[in-house]
Structures are given as structure tokens and as C-alpha cells.
């Protein structure tokens, strides 16, 4: 199966949470904070959204940082994805 987003939506695959700190301390699963970085898996077509013209500024393969509480989590074929609106993406990591 494949996710195809509509309008200004973007499908993201979240990076794995860090299991150790930079100083080498191993974190328990509950202490691990979900990362806000993800890879773009699919991009909607943009177009007219809520009466405004939307041009998509991200593309498949981009590494991005998104808002902490943005989007909807979806599980498909044992993989977890997040579907967010483009304006919930804060930056592209280069």
C-alpha cells in the first residue's frame, strides 16, 4: 500500500529516538523524547487550499523539522507515519 496525501499535506517518517545522550547515558524508553525530525515520504499536490493558492516547498527525500504537536499518526504495513500540513513544517535540514 502507498499513502498519497491530498492538498497541502505531507507524509513524514519520523527518525528513531535517541537511546543514549551525547555523554553516553542510556535513556529508558519512557525518558526518550520523540524527535521532531523526519524524512518526507510523500507530498500532496498543493493547489487551492482554503481559498488560497499553496505551492509545495518540500519534496520527497527532504529531511525536515516539524512542530512538536503537529499532524496525525498513521500506521500502515507495520510502519508508522505522520501526516502534517505543510505549514506545520518549520525547516528543511540541509
C-alpha positions as CSV (number, residue, x, y, z in Angstrom):
1,X,0.0,0.0,0.0
2,X,1.0,3.6,-0.5
3,X,0.0,6.8,1.2
4,X,-0.9,9.7,-1.2
5,X,-1.6,12.9,0.6
6,X,-4.2,15.4,-0.6
7,X,-3.9,19.2,-0.8
8,X,-1.1,20.7,1.2
9,X,-0.5,17.6,3.3
10,X,2.9,15.9,3.7
11,X,3.7,12.3,4.8
12,X,6.7,12.1,7.2
13,X,8.7,9.1,8.5
14,X,10.0,10.1,11.9
15,X,13.6,9.4,12.8
16,X,14.3,7.0,15.6
17,X,14.5,8.4,19.2
18,X,18.0,8.7,20.7
19,X,18.7,5.8,23.1
20,X,21.8,7.5,24.6
21,X,22.7,11.0,25.4
22,X,25.8,12.7,23.9
23,X,27.6,12.0,27.2
24,X,26.8,8.2,26.9
25,X,24.0,7.9,29.4
26,X,21.5,5.3,28.3
27,X,17.8,6.5,28.4
28,X,14.9,4.4,29.4
29,X,12.1,4.1,26.8
30,X,9.8,6.4,28.8
31,X,12.6,9.1,29.0
32,X,13.2,9.1,25.3
33,X,11.6,12.2,23.7
34,X,10.2,11.7,20.2
35,X,12.3,13.5,17.7
36,X,10.9,16.4,15.7
37,X,13.0,15.5,12.7
38,X,11.6,13.3,9.9
39,X,12.1,12.4,6.3
40,X,9.5,13.4,3.7
41,X,7.9,10.3,2.2
42,X,5.2,11.8,0.0
43,X,4.0,15.3,-0.8
44,X,0.5,16.5,-1.8
45,X,-0.2,18.4,-5.0
46,X,-0.8,21.8,-3.3
47,X,-3.2,24.0,-5.3
48,X,-6.1,25.8,-3.8
49,X,-6.4,25.1,-0.1
50,X,-9.0,27.1,2.0
51,X,-9.3,29.6,-0.8
52,X,-5.5,30.3,-1.0
53,X,-3.0,29.1,-3.6
54,X,-0.5,26.8,-2.0
55,X,2.8,25.9,-3.6
56,X,4.6,22.9,-2.1
57,X,8.1,23.8,-0.9
58,X,9.3,20.4,0.2
59,X,10.0,17.3,-1.8
60,X,10.3,13.6,-1.2
61,X,13.6,12.8,0.5
62,X,13.9,16.1,2.3
63,X,14.9,16.0,6.0
64,X,12.6,18.4,7.9
65,X,11.9,19.7,11.4
66,X,8.2,19.9,12.2
67,X,6.1,21.3,15.1
68,X,6.0,19.2,18.2
69,X,2.3,18.5,18.4
70,X,1.5,18.6,14.6
71,X,-0.2,16.1,12.4
72,X,-1.8,12.7,12.8
73,X,0.0,9.5,13.4
74,X,-0.9,6.7,11.0
75,X,0.2,3.0,10.9
76,X,0.4,1.3,7.5
77,X,2.0,-2.1,6.8
78,X,3.7,-2.1,10.3
79,X,5.3,1.3,9.5
80,X,4.4,4.5,11.4
81,X,4.0,7.8,9.6
82,X,2.9,11.3,10.5
83,X,0.7,13.3,8.1
84,X,1.1,17.1,8.6
85,X,0.1,20.2,6.8
86,X,3.0,21.9,5.0
87,X,2.7,25.0,7.3
88,X,3.5,22.6,10.3
89,X,7.0,22.1,8.8
90,X,9.3,24.6,10.4
91,X,12.5,24.0,8.4
92,X,14.4,21.8,5.9
93,X,17.7,20.4,7.2
94,X,20.5,20.6,4.6
